[in-house]
Amino acid sequence: MQEYQALWNSVRDELKNILAPSTFEETFENVRRTAKEENGLIYIVCPNSVTKFKINQVYYPNIQSILRKITTRQVKFKFVLENEIVEKKQDSTDTPKISVNNLNLNYTFESFVVGESNKRSWLTATKVAETPGFFVNPLYIFGSVGLGKTHLIQAIGNFISKMHIEFKILYIQAQEYFSDYTKACANNNFQEFEKKYSNIDCLLVDDIQMLEKKNSTQEQFFNLFNEMINNKKQVVITSDRPASKLNGFMDRLTSRFQMGIVVDINQPDFNQRVSILKKKAEEMTSKTIHEDVLAFIAENFTDNVRDLEGALNRVIRMSELFNTEPTLQFAKDELQILIKVKKPKEDNNYENALSVVADMYQIPQADMLGKSRQEKYVTPRHISMYVLKSKYDLTYQQIAAIFSCHHTSVMSGVAKIEKDINENKELRLAIETVLKKIGG
């Protein structure tokens, strides 16, 4: 806790330098104590509600700007009164913690692994959470199953609930909205429905595509949506497709979804998948999961984060069950049933490609597959790696086994060819020649 107190002390010192003495004394003189840190939020105790309001409304941007200058840590300040601080109880299990808003408290911006595939979505979501109802409204997030949409939409809700304790926040699956409305219609009693969906400050709707062809429910949702937007209440929606591709939806509803900003989440690349696995491994076990195991999983489970985490979970739990170390061979044995091995077609034998490259550069194939750093071997080696990856879709691990090297060396070699191929005409012609000879 001392480091967070030191951060706030440093910020106070900066504020004292840039504000008039009377202003600093009036607002910040008695704002000294940090109470706790939780999910990247540092709680600062204010002496009264007037001071809290003034800091949040007038000085908060300046404070965060100072914070970014003095530390690289991804933290934010939250200004609260003493009676608003609720100490988090220690959990005895690893089960998800659910808030009164139906939010999973484990889904935070800090626990979301950011990479090129989701950077725009993450940045937009954090900005929406910081200024609900004002930055962009609605926010529409789309992407395939298991890529983190639910995590991100709930992170928005969790952040807003911490910054605005008085807000009424509701997270629902679209199917839940349909069920609630259908039940109200069947019983001809809308009292509970109206109570649940009235006076909301932030509405988070997951998997909106579930309302497809449910016309009367869409009509009711259209009214709720308009009321929220007109009153500058934040709406966030997720879907498995762009709003323009929603089938069985009223045009006026899909057009409303596109009023704000539409952002997508794509499949994570290899490095991002490894980062996700590292973070999850730290959460799942105290054992050290070696990088070659993480790389193997990242290579073979590429479709979505859920499959990735499921594979890691299997390796960890089975290693605990058999009381053994989760080695690379253990991971291969345990995951073979889950892995759809991509074998080269018989008429596209990758060994033929290696022979073609070696013959074209007039070097022994054994030397090309070796570890010599001489230029006459390095370029053909990188071309071979590139062809095996792009033409035969072998994994980095499989290619590394062929060249008796680490998978990162293969990644580096392939990346170099991808970078140089458009600028180096000779290299491009060499690869085109190889592909023609092997029937590419």
NORLINDA-V793729 format. One record per residue. N is the residue number from 1. RES is the residue in three letters. PSI is psi in radians with two decimals (* if undefined). Layout:
N:RES:PSI ; N:RES:PSI
//
This chain:
1:MET:-0.43 ; 2:GLN:-0.63 ; 3:GLU:-0.59 ; 4:TYR:-0.64 ; 5:GLN:-0.68 ; 6:ALA:-0.66 ; 7:LEU:-0.83 ; 8:TRP:-0.66 ; 9:ASN:-0.71 ; 10:SER:-0.70 ; 11:VAL:-0.74 ; 12:ARG:-0.71 ; 13:ASP:-0.72 ; 14:GLU:-0.74 ; 15:LEU:-0.65 ; 16:LYS:-0.53 ; 17:ASN:-0.54 ; 18:ILE:-0.29 ; 19:LEU:2.70 ; 20:ALA:2.51 ; 21:PRO:-0.71 ; 22:SER:-0.64 ; 23:THR:-0.80 ; 24:PHE:-0.79 ; 25:GLU:-0.71 ; 26:GLU:-0.69 ; 27:THR:-0.73 ; 28:PHE:-0.10 ; 29:GLU:-0.70 ; 30:ASN:0.26 ; 31:VAL:1.50 ; 32:ARG:-0.55 ; 33:ARG:2.32 ; 34:THR:2.30 ; 35:ALA:-0.73 ; 36:LYS:2.98 ; 37:GLU:2.38 ; 38:GLU:2.09 ; 39:ASN:0.71 ; 40:GLY:0.02 ; 41:LEU:2.22 ; 42:ILE:2.05 ; 43:TYR:2.16 ; 44:ILE:2.25 ; 45:VAL:2.20 ; 46:CYS:2.58 ; 47:PRO:-0.42 ; 48:ASN:2.95 ; 49:SER:-0.52 ; 50:VAL:-0.80 ; 51:THR:-0.77 ; 52:LYS:-0.82 ; 53:PHE:-0.78 ; 54:LYS:-0.74 ; 55:ILE:-0.81 ; 56:ASN:-0.64 ; 57:GLN:-0.53 ; 58:VAL:-0.77 ; 59:TYR:-0.14 ; 60:TYR:-0.80 ; 61:PRO:-0.71 ; 62:ASN:-0.70 ; 63:ILE:-0.80 ; 64:GLN:-0.60 ; 65:SER:-0.76 ; 66:ILE:-0.73 ; 67:LEU:-0.74 ; 68:ARG:-0.48 ; 69:LYS:-0.53 ; 70:ILE:-0.14 ; 71:THR:2.63 ; 72:THR:-0.05 ; 73:ARG:2.47 ; 74:GLN:1.37 ; 75:VAL:2.79 ; 76:LYS:2.73 ; 77:PHE:2.52 ; 78:LYS:2.14 ; 79:PHE:2.13 ; 80:VAL:2.90 ; 81:LEU:2.82 ; 82:GLU:-0.72 ; 83:ASN:-0.06 ; 84:GLU:-0.11 ; 85:ILE:2.11 ; 86:VAL:2.05 ; 87:GLU:2.37 ; 88:LYS:2.20 ; 89:LYS:2.57 ; 90:GLN:2.29 ; 91:ASP:2.44 ; 92:SER:-0.08 ; 93:THR:2.98 ; 94:ASP:0.23 ; 95:THR:2.59 ; 96:PRO:2.46 ; 97:LYS:2.14 ; 98:ILE:2.29 ; 99:SER:3.04 ; 100:VAL:-0.31 ; 101:ASN:0.18 ; 102:ASN:0.43 ; 103:LEU:2.44 ; 104:ASN:1.99 ; 105:LEU:-0.22 ; 106:ASN:-0.28 ; 107:TYR:1.66 ; 108:THR:2.92 ; 109:PHE:-0.58 ; 110:GLU:-0.56 ; 111:SER:-0.02 ; 112:PHE:2.09 ; 113:VAL:2.05 ; 114:VAL:2.37 ; 115:GLY:-3.02 ; 116:GLU:-0.51 ; 117:SER:-0.36 ; 118:ASN:0.21 ; 119:LYS:-0.79 ; 120:ARG:-0.75 ; 121:SER:-0.77 ; 122:TRP:-0.81 ; 123:LEU:-0.76 ; 124:THR:-0.74 ; 125:ALA:-0.72 ; 126:THR:-0.67 ; 127:LYS:-0.71 ; 128:VAL:-0.75 ; 129:ALA:-0.58 ; 130:GLU:-0.57 ; 131:THR:1.17 ; 132:PRO:2.28 ; 133:GLY:-0.10 ; 134:PHE:-0.75 ; 135:PHE:-0.98 ; 136:VAL:2.42 ; 137:ASN:2.04 ; 138:PRO:2.94 ; 139:LEU:2.22 ; 140:TYR:2.06 ; 141:ILE:2.23 ; 142:PHE:2.74 ; 143:GLY:2.91 ; 144:SER:3.00 ; 145:VAL:2.40 ; 146:GLY:0.36 ; 147:LEU:-0.04 ; 148:GLY:0.23 ; 149:LYS:-0.79 ; 150:THR:-0.70 ; 151:HIS:-0.81 ; 152:LEU:-0.76 ; 153:ILE:-0.62 ; 154:GLN:-0.50 ; 155:ALA:-0.67 ; 156:ILE:-0.84 ; 157:GLY:-0.73 ; 158:ASN:-0.69 ; 159:PHE:-0.81 ; 160:ILE:-0.68 ; 161:SER:-0.51 ; 162:LYS:-0.65 ; 163:MET:-0.45 ; 164:HIS:1.43 ; 165:ILE:-0.50 ; 166:GLU:-0.15 ; 167:PHE:2.50 ; 168:LYS:1.97 ; 169:ILE:2.36 ; 170:LEU:2.11 ; 171:TYR:2.25 ; 172:ILE:2.69 ; 173:GLN:2.50 ; 174:ALA:-0.59 ; 175:GLN:-0.59 ; 176:GLU:-0.70 ; 177:TYR:-0.76 ; 178:PHE:-0.77 ; 179:SER:-0.75 ; 180:ASP:-0.75 ; 181:TYR:-0.71 ; 182:THR:-0.73 ; 183:LYS:-0.73 ; 184:ALA:-0.71 ; 185:CYS:-0.75 ; 186:ALA:-0.65 ; 187:ASN:-0.09 ; 188:ASN:0.72 ; 189:ASN:1.86 ; 190:PHE:0.19 ; 191:GLN:-0.87 ; 192:GLU:-0.67 ; 193:PHE:-0.84 ; 194:GLU:-0.61 ; 195:LYS:-0.72 ; 196:LYS:-0.67 ; 197:TYR:0.33 ; 198:SER:2.68 ; 199:ASN:0.65 ; 200:ILE:2.39 ; 201:ASP:-0.46 ; 202:CYS:2.08 ; 203:LEU:2.15 ; 204:LEU:1.98 ; 205:VAL:2.06 ; 206:ASP:2.43 ; 207:ASP:1.02 ; 208:ILE:-0.38 ; 209:GLN:-0.27 ; 210:MET:-0.21 ; 211:LEU:0.20 ; 212:GLU:2.28 ; 213:LYS:0.21 ; 214:LYS:1.35 ; 215:ASN:-0.82 ; 216:SER:-0.62 ; 217:THR:-0.70 ; 218:GLN:-0.69 ; 219:GLU:-0.77 ; 220:GLN:-0.71 ; 221:PHE:-0.62 ; 222:PHE:-0.73 ; 223:ASN:-0.75 ; 224:LEU:-0.78 ; 225:PHE:-0.86 ; 226:ASN:-0.72 ; 227:GLU:-0.73 ; 228:MET:-0.85 ; 229:ILE:-0.77 ; 230:ASN:-0.49 ; 231:ASN:0.26 ; 232:LYS:0.68 ; 233:LYS:2.35 ; 234:GLN:2.35 ; 235:VAL:2.28 ; 236:VAL:2.33 ; 237:ILE:2.47 ; 238:THR:2.73 ; 239:SER:2.89 ; 240:ASP:0.08 ; 241:ARG:2.85 ; 242:PRO:2.70 ; 243:ALA:-0.61 ; 244:SER:-0.28 ; 245:LYS:0.10 ; 246:LEU:2.19 ; 247:ASN:2.58 ; 248:GLY:0.51 ; 249:PHE:2.58 ; 250:MET:2.38 ; 251:ASP:-0.68 ; 252:ARG:-0.42 ; 253:LEU:-0.81 ; 254:THR:-0.58 ; 255:SER:-0.59 ; 256:ARG:-0.65 ; 257:PHE:-0.47 ; 258:GLN:0.14 ; 259:MET:-0.64 ; 260:GLY:-2.04 ; 261:ILE:2.37 ; 262:VAL:2.13 ; 263:VAL:2.66 ; 264:ASP:2.75 ; 265:ILE:2.15 ; 266:ASN:3.07 ; 267:GLN:2.37 ; 268:PRO:2.50 ; 269:ASP:3.13 ; 270:PHE:-0.86 ; 271:ASN:-0.68 ; 272:GLN:-0.66 ; 273:ARG:-0.70 ; 274:VAL:-0.73 ; 275:SER:-0.72 ; 276:ILE:-0.78 ; 277:LEU:-0.69 ; 278:LYS:-0.80 ; 279:LYS:-0.74 ; 280:LYS:-0.63 ; 281:ALA:-0.69 ; 282:GLU:-0.58 ; 283:GLU:-0.55 ; 284:MET:-0.56 ; 285:THR:2.74 ; 286:SER:-0.15 ; 287:LYS:2.67 ; 288:THR:2.10 ; 289:ILE:1.96 ; 290:HIS:2.70 ; 291:GLU:-0.58 ; 292:ASP:-0.52 ; 293:VAL:-0.79 ; 294:LEU:-0.70 ; 295:ALA:-0.69 ; 296:PHE:-0.78 ; 297:ILE:-0.77 ; 298:ALA:-0.56 ; 299:GLU:-0.63 ; 300:ASN:-0.19 ; 301:PHE:1.60 ; 302:THR:-0.20 ; 303:ASP:-0.81 ; 304:ASN:2.94 ; 305:VAL:-0.57 ; 306:ARG:-0.79 ; 307:ASP:-0.68 ; 308:LEU:-0.88 ; 309:GLU:-0.62 ; 310:GLY:-0.71 ; 311:ALA:-0.77 ; 312:LEU:-0.76 ; 313:ASN:-0.69 ; 314:ARG:-0.79 ; 315:VAL:-0.79 ; 316:ILE:-0.85 ; 317:ARG:-0.67 ; 318:MET:-0.59 ; 319:SER:-0.60 ; 320:GLU:-0.70 ; 321:LEU:-0.74 ; 322:PHE:0.06 ; 323:ASN:0.93 ; 324:THR:2.89 ; 325:GLU:2.45 ; 326:PRO:1.25 ; 327:THR:3.02 ; 328:LEU:-0.77 ; 329:GLN:-0.67 ; 330:PHE:-0.75 ; 331:ALA:-0.73 ; 332:LYS:-0.76 ; 333:ASP:-0.73 ; 334:GLU:-0.52 ; 335:LEU:-0.08 ; 336:GLN:-0.55 ; 337:ILE:-0.39 ; 338:LEU:-0.31 ; 339:ILE:2.23 ; 340:LYS:1.73 ; 341:VAL:2.25 ; 342:LYS:1.77 ; 343:LYS:2.44 ; 344:PRO:2.51 ; 345:LYS:2.62 ; 346:GLU:-0.61 ; 347:ASP:0.04 ; 348:ASN:0.86 ; 349:ASN:2.13 ; 350:TYR:-0.41 ; 351:GLU:-0.52 ; 352:ASN:-0.66 ; 353:ALA:-0.73 ; 354:LEU:-0.71 ; 355:SER:-0.72 ; 356:VAL:-0.78 ; 357:VAL:-0.80 ; 358:ALA:-0.75 ; 359:ASP:-0.71 ; 360:MET:-0.63 ; 361:TYR:0.06 ; 362:GLN:0.90 ; 363:ILE:2.66 ; 364:PRO:2.40 ; 365:GLN:-0.62 ; 366:ALA:-0.68 ; 367:ASP:-0.61 ; 368:MET:-0.61 ; 369:LEU:-0.10 ; 370:GLY:-2.80 ; 371:LYS:0.22 ; 372:SER:2.40 ; 373:ARG:0.16 ; 374:GLN:2.46 ; 375:GLU:-0.60 ; 376:LYS:-0.31 ; 377:TYR:-0.56 ; 378:VAL:-0.86 ; 379:THR:-0.85 ; 380:PRO:-0.62 ; 381:ARG:-0.79 ; 382:HIS:-0.67 ; 383:ILE:-0.74 ; 384:SER:-0.79 ; 385:MET:-0.77 ; 386:TYR:-0.78 ; 387:VAL:-0.75 ; 388:LEU:-0.60 ; 389:LYS:-0.85 ; 390:SER:-0.63 ; 391:LYS:-0.79 ; 392:TYR:-0.08 ; 393:ASP:0.60 ; 394:LEU:2.66 ; 395:THR:2.84 ; 396:TYR:-0.63 ; 397:GLN:-0.74 ; 398:GLN:-0.74 ; 399:ILE:-0.70 ; 400:ALA:-0.65 ; 401:ALA:-0.66 ; 402:ILE:-0.69 ; 403:PHE:0.08 ; 404:SER:0.84 ; 405:CYS:3.13 ; 406:HIS:2.61 ; 407:HIS:-0.47 ; 408:THR:-0.52 ; 409:SER:-0.66 ; 410:VAL:-0.78 ; 411:MET:-0.76 ; 412:SER:-0.75 ; 413:GLY:-0.79 ; 414:VAL:-0.74 ; 415:ALA:-0.65 ; 416:LYS:-0.76 ; 417:ILE:-0.76 ; 418:GLU:-0.58 ; 419:LYS:-0.69 ; 420:ASP:-0.31 ; 421:ILE:-0.58 ; 422:ASN:-0.37 ; 423:GLU:-0.43 ; 424:ASN:1.77 ; 425:LYS:-0.69 ; 426:GLU:-0.75 ; 427:LEU:-0.76 ; 428:ARG:-0.75 ; 429:LEU:-0.65 ; 430:ALA:-0.77 ; 431:ILE:-0.71 ; 432:GLU:-0.67 ; 433:THR:-0.80 ; 434:VAL:-0.80 ; 435:LEU:-0.65 ; 436:LYS:-0.71 ; 437:LYS:-0.50 ; 438:ILE:0.12 ; 439:GLY:0.51 ; 440:GLY:*
//
